[in-house]
């Protein structure tokens, strides 16, 4: 009798605990920590250095200069990420020469999707552009321009920015309407004086 009772208890324990172990093995640890990190840098001209930002003391870009960006998207979590969307928001006054993914809208941003990004894995992208169509005025200005990139899916999200400075071209200063009126008045005065002088000399 004792033997039958012992066997029954063992069978009951197997039925109660076996499914729980199997489910835990199937779904994995619920304490996972997914994470994605984006790093955006900009190349310092005439060097091989990529910086987080380029200050005015480092370099000021001008019309026609080349600007090169680098983007790194890294999975620093403990699980594989799927369908990570990368969106690069471009600053104004750039004409793209080389880029990844697809242009969206009026060309103000670039998008691509990373289908699978395993933990510890990273993807690198480059964007090369020319500084173009900076606003012109009677005096030169220095503008701060910022480029932002984001990477995200349903469970992770991260963004990073890189900024730099560009100098606008100045337009040559020409005479305005006031100067034109003054010059016209001066010419009329000189013309009238010459007529008076001629009458005095010729007597008519």
C-alpha positions in Angstrom: 0.0 0.0 0.0 2.8 2.4 0.9 4.5 1.6 -2.4 1.4 2.5 -4.4 1.0 5.7 -2.5 4.6 6.7 -3.2 4.3 6.0 -6.9 1.1 8.1 -7.0 2.8 11.0 -5.4 5.7 10.8 -7.9 3.4 10.7 -10.8 1.5 13.7 -9.5 4.7 15.7 -9.1 5.7 14.9 -12.7 2.3 16.1 -14.0 2.4 19.3 -12.0 6.0 20.4 -12.5 6.9 19.1 -16.0 4.8 21.5 -18.0 6.2 24.5 -16.1 9.8 23.5 -16.9 8.9 23.0 -20.5 7.2 26.4 -20.8 10.1 28.1 -19.1 12.6 26.5 -21.6 10.4 27.5 -24.5 9.8 31.1 -23.7 13.2 31.8 -22.2 14.1 34.2 -19.4 11.7 37.1 -18.9 14.5 39.2 -17.4 16.0 40.0 -20.9 17.3 43.5 -21.5 17.1 44.6 -25.2 19.1 47.6 -26.2 20.2 49.5 -29.3 22.7 52.3 -29.4 23.2 54.8 -32.3 26.4 56.7 -32.8 26.5 59.6 -35.3 29.8 61.3 -36.2 31.1 63.8 -38.7 34.5 63.8 -40.4 36.9 66.6 -39.7 38.1 67.8 -43.1 41.8 67.2 -44.1 42.0 64.5 -41.4 40.9 60.9 -40.9 39.1 61.8 -37.6 35.4 61.4 -37.1 34.0 63.6 -34.2 30.7 63.7 -32.4 30.5 67.5 -33.3 32.7 69.9 -35.1 33.0 73.3 -33.4 33.7 76.6 -35.0 37.3 76.5 -33.8 37.7 73.0 -35.5 36.4 74.0 -38.9 33.7 76.1 -40.6 32.3 74.7 -43.8 31.7 76.8 -46.9 29.7 76.6 -50.1 31.0 73.6 -52.1 32.8 71.8 -49.2 32.3 68.1 -48.8 30.7 66.8 -45.6 31.0 63.1 -44.5 28.9 61.4 -41.8 29.3 58.0 -40.3 26.5 56.1 -38.5 26.9 53.0 -36.3 23.9 51.0 -35.1 24.8 48.5 -32.4 22.8 45.9 -30.5 24.1 46.1 -26.9 21.3 44.0 -25.4 21.1 40.3 -24.7 18.6 39.3 -27.4 18.4 39.5 -31.2 16.5 42.5 -32.6 14.3 42.4 -35.7 13.2 45.0 -38.2 15.2 47.9 -36.7 14.3 51.0 -38.7 17.1 53.6 -39.2 16.0 57.2 -40.0 18.6 59.8 -40.8 17.2 63.4 -40.7 19.4 65.6 -42.9 20.2 69.2 -42.2 19.5 72.0 -44.8 21.9 73.1 -47.5 23.2 69.7 -48.5 23.3 68.0 -51.9 23.8 64.2 -51.4 26.6 62.5 -53.2 26.5 59.0 -51.5 24.0 57.6 -49.1 22.4 54.3 -47.8 18.8 53.2 -48.0 16.0 55.3 -49.6 15.3 59.0 -49.8 11.9 59.9 -48.2 9.7 63.0 -48.8 11.5 65.8 -50.5 14.9 64.3 -49.8 15.1 65.6 -46.2 15.6 62.1 -44.7 17.1 58.7 -45.5 15.5 55.4 -44.3 16.5 51.8 -44.2 15.5 48.7 -42.2 17.9 46.2 -40.6 16.0 42.8 -40.7 18.1 41.1 -38.1 20.6 42.5 -35.6 22.1 39.9 -33.3 23.3 40.8 -29.8 26.8 42.3 -30.0 26.4 42.9 -33.7 26.6 46.4 -35.4 25.9 47.9 -38.7 27.8 50.9 -40.2 26.6 53.4 -42.8 28.1 56.5 -44.5 26.6 59.6 -46.0 28.6 62.0 -48.2 27.2 65.4 -49.3 28.2 68.8 -50.7 27.4 72.1 -48.9 25.1 73.8 -51.4 22.6 76.7 -51.7 23.6 78.5 -48.5 21.5 81.7 -48.0 23.1 84.9 -49.4 22.9 88.3 -47.7 24.8 91.6 -47.6 27.0 90.2 -44.8 28.3 86.7 -44.1 26.8 84.6 -41.3 27.9 81.4 -39.5 25.1 78.9 -39.2 24.9 75.9 -36.8 23.5 72.8 -38.6 22.5 69.5 -36.9 22.1 66.0 -38.3 20.1 63.5 -36.3 19.7 59.7 -36.8 17.4 57.3 -34.9 17.1 53.6 -34.8 14.0 51.8 -33.4 11.6 48.9 -33.5 8.7 47.9 -31.3 10.9 47.4 -28.1 14.0 49.6 -28.5 14.7 53.2 -29.5 17.8 55.5 -29.6 18.9 58.7 -31.3 22.1 60.6 -31.8 23.1 64.0 -33.3 26.1 65.5 -34.9 26.4 69.3 -35.5 28.8 71.5 -37.5 29.0 75.1 -38.7 28.7 76.6 -42.2 29.5 80.2 -43.3 27.1 81.9 -45.7 28.5 83.8 -48.7 28.1 87.6 -48.8 26.7 89.5 -51.7 28.5 92.6 -53.1 27.0 95.8 -51.8 25.5 98.1 -54.5 24.1 101.6 -54.3 20.6 102.0 -53.0 17.8 104.3 -54.1 19.0 107.1 -51.6 22.5 107.0 -53.2 20.9 107.2 -56.7 18.9 110.3 -55.8 21.9 112.0 -54.2 24.0 111.3 -57.3 21.2 112.5 -59.6 20.8 115.7 -57.7 24.5 116.3 -57.9 24.5 115.9 -61.6 21.6 118.3 -62.1 23.4 120.9 -59.9 26.6 120.6 -61.9 24.6 120.8 -65.1 22.7 124.0 -64.0 26.0 125.6 -62.9 27.6 125.0 -66.3 24.7 126.8 -68.0 25.0 129.8 -65.8 28.7 130.0 -66.3 28.3 129.8 -70.1 25.8 132.7 -70.1 28.3 134.8 -68.1 31.1 134.1 -70.5 29.1 134.4 -73.8 26.7 137.1 -72.6 23.5 135.2 -73.6 
